[in-house]
């Protein structure tokens, strides 16, 4: 069944079922706020459904969605409204207590480190792919990962001591 937005309804549902959780986790890792992450995911899917985008493959669609998600999160973080509020640390969906504890520490990092760590470790992107997605130099991404890891190590070792 074709609708006014140029995509079959079952295609929309399939796209959401395939990518919704991944995009939510990425937005949550960057923003650190559950309701803001949900809003971003809605906005990303609206953009997808309104676009005339033809994807070469599932990987191309996933990369496009992640890039749009990251860009929308960056825009949100730069907004005047966001700078005047303090986002609440929300519960991140984790499989066990250890993952939950690590994710809480990740969410406390500055957003540039959260973004790099999430895309690298949770989404499995290489540093060159992250550089493409975030429109940064690959050396910048590697530096963010190094600094983010160092901060995580310092915090986690401090909690164990």
N, C-alpha and C positions, 0 to 999 in steps of 0.2 A: 504494500500500500504506500503510494507516494504522497507526500504532503507538501505544503507550501514552502518548506525550507530545503527542498532538493535532496533530501535523504530519506530513505525508507525508515519507517518507525522502528522496525526490528534492528536496523543498522545502528540507530541511536542507542537502543537498549544494550546491544552487544558492545558498543564502544564504551558505554558507562560501566558495564559489568567487567570488561577487560581491563580498563585503565583507572576506574574511579578510586579504588583503594590506593593504588600506587601514587596517583596525583595528590590525594589527600595526605598521605604520609610525607610526600615531598613538601607540600605547602605547610604542613604542621611543623616539620623540621626547620623550615626557614623562618616561619612567623612565630612559632611557639604559642599559638592560640587556636583552640579548636574551632570556634565559630568563624574566625577570620579564614582559616584553612578551608572550611566548608564553603564559604562565600567565594573564595578563589576557584575552587573546583567547579562550582556552578558557573562562574563566569567563563572558565576555560571551555566547558562543554557548550555553553551558548555560542562562544566564538567558533567552536568546531562545527556546530550544527548550522550556523549561519554562513559559514565559509563554503566556497566552491572547491575546496581542497581535494585533490586526487592524490592519494598516497601510492608510492611504488610498492610498498610492502608494509607489513605489520610493524617492523622495526622503524621504518620511516614515520609512520603514524605516531608511534610511541615517542620517538625523539621530538617530533613537532609538539606534541602535547606537553612533554616535560619542559621544553624550551618556553612555551607560552606560560606554563605554570610558574616557572622561575622568573620570567620577566614580569608577570603580574604581581608576584610577591615582592620583587624589587621595587616596583612602582608603589606598592602599598607601603613599604617601609620608608620610602622617600616622601610620602604624603605628609602634609602639615598635620592632618588629623592624627596620624600614627605617632608622630613625634611628640604630640601632646598627651598621649596615653601611655600607660605601662601595660603591655600585654600580660595576661595571666598565664602562668605555666600550667598547661593542661596535661591531662593524662594521655600519653602516647600509646597507641595500641602495640603491646609487646607480648611475645609468646611466653615469657617467664619473668620471674622477679629480677634476675641478673640483667636481662635485656632492658627491663623497665628502669633499673637503676642507672645503667649506662646512658640510656636515652634521656633521662632527666638531666644528666650532666651535659650531654650534647646540646640539649635545648637551652642551657644556660650560657653557651658560647656565643660570641658575637655572630650575627647572621651570616657573614661571609664564610666563616669557618663551618657553621652548621650546614650551609648549603653544599660546600665542597665535600664534607664528610658524608652527608646523606647521599649525594649523587654517586660518590665513589664506593662506599661500603654497602649501602642499602639498595641502591639501584644498579650497581655493578658497572658503571660507566668508567672508561679510561680517562686519564687526565686530558688527553687531546679532545675527547668527546665532551667533557665538562667545559673545556675552554670554548668549544663551539657553541654549546648550549648557553653558557653565561656571557658569551662574547668578550672573553678575556684572553690574555696570552696564556699559553700552556705553562710557562714558568710561574705565572701568578697563581694558577691553580695548584701547582706543586707546592709553592710557598704557603698557600692557605692550608693545604693538607698537613704540611709539616708543622706549622704553628698550631693548628687545631689539635693534632695528635699530642703535641707537647703540652698544651693546656689540659687536655683530657688526662694525660698521664699524671701531671702534677696534681690535679684535683682528685683523681682516683687513688693515687698513692697517699695523699693527705688523709683521705677517708679511711684507709686501711691502717694507717699509723696510730 
